[in-house]
Structure formats: C-alpha cells, structure tokens
C-alpha cells in the first residue's frame, strides 16, 4: 500500500509540474525574444539604407540641409540606442526605443516629401531602387511588429491565466509591454475633409 501511495504522490507531483506552465513560459519567452530580434533586424536594415538614400537626395537637393541633418541625427539616435533583452521587460526603455524609431520614421517622411519636389530625382534609378527597398523594409517592420505583438499577447495571456500566473510570480515572469502608438488620441479622431469651403 505504501508503494502505491508513493507512486500516486509521484504521479500527482509530475502532473502538477506539467500544469504549472514553466516550460510554456520558457517557450513563449524565447518566442518573444525571437520576434523582437526580427523587429530590431528590420530597424537595422532601415538604418543601413538611410545613408545611401540621403546621399542620393543630397545630389539633387543640396539646399534642403535641415532635413538631411534631421534624418542623420534621427538615424544616429536610433542606431546608438542599446537594444538588450532587458528592454522587453522595461516599459520605460521600451517606450524610449519606440520614440527614437518614431522620430526616425518622421524624419524619413520629410525626406520623401522633399523628393516629390525634384522630378529628376524621382527619375533616378538609384533613388527609385533605394526608395523601393525602404518601402519594402517599412513593410517588413510592420510585419515584424505584428508578429512581436502576437507573441507578446500569447506570453501575457499565459502570465495572467490561472494557474500559470502563480508560476509567473514565483519564477519572475512579468507581463511584457507591447507596441503602442505614441499619439493614440490624435489618430483616433477622424480627419475632417474640406473641399475648399
């Protein structure tokens, strides 16, 4: 009878371990890190394309110096931001990373707007190729962010669900921050359209 109780206790302990979700946390934590690495990879690709794009536009629009400096400064800030796995668990560092990348996106938008004023630049094959690569990279960034958001959602559901939330507290698996939009209130208001009235 004591052997039966011993085996029953071992079986119960094993089933409790499998239900605690520890291995699920390992798997989902690694998935979020991998998804984050892809986001960072695409941001780096964008940062690598920018100097060539800026130099191409400079050749046609030398008097747009302020915009070139803004793009260069934003790129330098984005590439100098140290991205570590700890950023994923630190909401302030994560927000700072998003801010730096947002500033770079804004500066790039101004650069692209300048290119509209120069028909010769728009006809340049080198510029068109760079512009196409940059647009593709922006799409890749969007896809990588979506995958990261989905990965964080799965992780956070595990971290907040019972009984795995107990495992999360015991082993220190906090809820991870996800991407947010900096100007959420501004973009939630529909734009007003006025046709010259």
Protein Blocks (a to p, Z undefined) as FASTA:
>chain_A
ZZmmmmmmmmmmmmmmmmnommmmmmmmmmmmmmmmmmmmmmmmmmmmmmmmmmmmmmmm
mmlmmmmmmmmmmmmmmmmpccdfklmmmmklmmmmmmmmmmmmmmmmmmmmmmmmmmkl
mmpmklmmmmmmmmmmmmmmmmmmmmmmmmmmmmmmmmmpcfklmmmmmnopacdddddd
fklmmmmpccdddehZZ
